[in-house]
């Protein structure tokens, strides 16, 4: 028998009714597939997607670990475009998109319940400032961390990847429609107002001591990640890492993904590399208002098909070093290449 209505369509109808009445819905929920969740036993894993065109293999990685259960896409803005894509790609009980556009929405009991019932979770792209502003220190953050601890597989692309590490470039700005932070601006002043960092949004054990960046080579973001690492690792840096721990960086290029096992083994897939960056300990203090001078950063570049072990920080990598002098990057690679 053909279903005349589903939970997703009812929710969309209610959202439209609320909109007609001149009120903004606190959240929006769109669902395809079966109307009720099923109980399954998912397997943990993390898909770190660099942005751009979505990779089927990365979503299949999450779906395979969902054990046929219910797949949930989380967003702060946008629509339900992922629902038919994931539904066609994977055999699942349901695929749903939950849009959480405010702290008020994040406090709604339905939101926590939806996250709790998911067998796989994917955080879409957009603006990571929204995720930090709307979801941090709310029931959404608690529900996500509970899901991680239960072994629910988790992925994110672009802004969704940017918030997976223990440390996060939070993209805060007092300017509306602020463009993406570029290398030149970041390196000109590591303490500039655009350098905003947050920590401990998500509790993914294997990504402790990690900050991630996205669209990496495509948008030329090596310089800004070096700035983030210099800030986080300097003796008076804030937020401070625990004693004896260095903060490291992972940059994932567009149309590439890092498929990460809970134990630390990762595989690079897609059409671009991932970069694993180690920042040496230093007693040198950064000087506000002055360009970055720091080094040397140890770079390991892993191309598609290569593996990398997060725990040992070693893998199938091309290795080289970068240093920064007065805001200019120097490389040990031929022709001073930084990527």
URCORBEL-V315193 format. One record per pair of residues at least 24 apart in sequence whose C-alpha atoms are under 8 Angstrom apart, sorted by sequence separation. I is the first residue (numbers start at 0). J is the second residue. If there is no record, write none. Layout:
((I	J) (I	J))
//
This chain:
((6	30) (7	31) (41	65) (42	66) (67	91) (68	92) (69	93) (70	94) (71	95) (72	96) (73	97) (74	98) (75	99) (76	100) (170	194) (171	195) (224	248) (249	273) (250	274) (274	298) (275	299) (296	320) (297	321) (5	30) (40	65) (41	66) (66	91) (67	92) (68	93) (69	94) (70	95) (71	96) (72	97) (73	98) (74	99) (75	100) (114	139) (170	195) (249	274) (250	275) (274	299) (275	300) (295	320) (296	321) (5	31) (39	65) (40	66) (65	91) (69	95) (71	97) (73	99) (74	100) (75	101) (168	194) (169	195) (170	196) (224	250) (248	274) (249	275) (274	300) (295	321) (296	322) (7	34) (39	66) (41	68) (58	85) (62	89) (111	138) (115	142) (168	195) (169	196) (248	275) (249	276) (273	300) (274	301) (294	321) (295	322) (5	33) (6	34) (39	67) (62	90) (105	133) (111	139) (114	142) (115	143) (168	196) (169	197) (247	275) (248	276) (272	300) (273	301) (294	322) (295	323) (5	34) (39	68) (59	88) (62	91) (100	129) (105	134) (110	139) (114	143) (167	196) (168	197) (221	250) (247	276) (248	277) (272	301) (273	302) (293	322) (294	323) (38	68) (59	89) (102	132) (115	145) (166	196) (167	197) (247	277) (272	302) (292	322) (293	323) (37	68) (102	133) (106	137) (111	142) (115	146) (120	151) (122	153) (124	155) (127	158) (166	197) (167	198) (196	227) (246	277) (247	278) (271	302) (272	303) (292	323) (293	324) (36	68) (37	69) (101	133) (102	134) (105	137) (106	138) (114	146) (119	151) (120	152) (121	153) (122	154) (123	155) (124	156) (125	157) (126	158) (127	159) (130	162) (166	198) (208	240) (246	278) (271	303) (291	323) (292	324) (36	69) (55	88) (100	133) (101	134) (105	138) (106	139) (118	151) (119	152) (120	153) (121	154) (122	155) (123	156) (124	157) (125	158) (165	198) (166	199) (194	227) (245	278) (270	303) (291	324) (292	325) (99	133) (105	139) (117	151) (118	152) (119	153) (120	154) (121	155) (122	156) (123	157) (124	158) (125	159) (127	161) (165	199) (166	200) (245	279) (267	301) (268	302) (269	303) (291	325) (292	326) (102	137) (123	158) (124	159) (127	162) (165	200) (215	250) (217	252) (245	280) (267	302) (268	303) (290	325) (291	326) (123	159) (124	160) (165	201) (186	222) (208	244) (210	246) (212	248) (214	250) (215	251) (216	252) (217	253) (267	303) (268	304) (289	325) (290	326) (122	159) (163	200) (164	201) (165	202) (182	219) (185	222) (186	223) (189	226) (208	245) (209	246) (210	247) (211	248) (212	249) (213	250) (214	251) (215	252) (216	253) (266	303) (267	304) (268	305) (121	159) (122	160) (131	169) (162	200) (163	201) (165	203) (181	219) (182	220) (185	223) (189	227) (208	246) (209	247) (210	248) (211	249) (212	250) (213	251) (214	252) (215	253) (266	304) (267	305) (300	338) (162	201) (164	203) (181	220) (182	221) (183	222) (208	247) (209	248) (210	249) (211	250) (212	251) (213	252) (214	253) (266	305) (267	306) (163	203) (182	222) (186	226) (198	238) (209	249) (211	251) (213	253) (266	306) (128	169) (165	206) (182	223) (185	226) (189	230) (197	238) (265	306) (266	307) (71	113) (127	169) (128	170) (164	206) (165	207) (166	208) (168	210) (181	223) (196	238) (264	306) (265	307) (71	114) (127	170) (128	171) (163	206) (164	207) (165	208) (166	209) (167	210) (180	223) (264	307) (265	308) (126	170) (164	208) (165	209) (166	210) (167	211) (264	308) (265	309) (164	209) (165	210) (166	211) (263	308) (264	309) (71	117) (164	210) (232	278) (263	309) (264	310) (69	116) (70	117) (71	118) (73	120) (164	211) (233	280) (234	281) (263	310) (69	117) (70	118) (71	119) (72	120) (73	121) (74	122) (163	211) (232	280) (233	281) (234	282) (255	303) (262	310) (68	117) (69	118) (70	119) (71	120) (72	121) (73	122) (74	123) (76	125) (161	210) (162	211) (229	278) (232	281) (233	282) (234	283) (235	284) (29	79) (68	118) (69	119) (70	120) (71	121) (72	122) (73	123) (74	124) (75	125) (161	211) (228	278) (233	283) (234	284) (31	82) (68	119) (70	121) (72	123) (74	125) (160	211) (161	212) (233	284) (30	82) (31	83) (66	118) (160	212) (161	213) (233	285) (65	118) (160	213) (32	86) (65	119) (75	129) (31	86) (37	92) (64	119) (75	130) (147	202) (158	213) (230	285) (36	92) (147	203) (157	213) (205	261) (229	285) (36	93) (62	119) (144	201) (157	214) (204	261) (205	262) (61	119) (75	133) (143	201) (144	202) (205	263) (32	91) (33	92) (34	93) (61	120) (144	203) (168	227) (32	92) (33	93) (140	200) (32	93) (140	201) (31	93) (32	94) (30	93) (31	94) (30	94) (31	95) (229	293) (30	95) (135	200) (226	291) (29	95) (30	96) (28	95) (29	96) (28	96) (29	97) (28	97) (131	200) (27	97) (28	98) (26	97) (27	98) (225	296) (26	98) (27	99) (26	99) (25	99) (26	100) (50	124) (25	100) (25	101) (41	118) (25	103) (26	104) (40	118) (41	119) (25	104) (39	118) (36	116) (36	117) (25	107) (26	110) (65	151) (65	152) (7	95) (64	152) (61	152) (61	153) (61	154) (189	285) (190	286) (191	287) (189	286) (190	287) (191	288) (189	287) (190	288) (188	287) (189	288) (188	288) (189	289) (187	288) (188	289) (189	290) (187	289) (188	290) (189	291) (187	290) (188	291) (43	147) (186	290) (187	291) (205	309) (186	291) (205	310) (44	150) (48	154) (50	156) (51	157) (222	328) (43	150) (44	151) (45	152) (46	153) (47	154) (48	155) (49	156) (50	157) (42	150) (43	151) (44	152) (45	153) (46	154) (47	155) (48	156) (49	157) (41	150) (42	151) (43	152) (44	153) (45	154) (46	155) (47	156) (48	157) (41	151) (42	152) (43	153) (41	152) (49	160) (48	160) (47	160) (47	163) (221	337) (221	338) (216	338) (187	326) (186	326) (183	326) (49	212) (50	213) (51	214) (49	213) (50	214) (48	213) (49	214) (49	215) (60	258) (57	256) (54	254) (49	250) (52	253) (53	254) (54	255) (57	258) (49	251) (50	252) (51	253) (52	254) (54	256) (48	251) (49	252) (50	253) (51	254) (47	251) (49	253) (50	254) (48	253) (49	254) (50	255) (48	254) (49	255) (48	255) (49	256) (48	256) (47	256) (48	257) (46	256) (47	257) (46	257) (47	258) (57	268) (46	258) (47	259) (56	268) (45	258) (46	259) (44	258) (45	259) (44	259) (45	260) (54	269) (44	260) (45	261) (43	260) (44	261) (43	261))
//
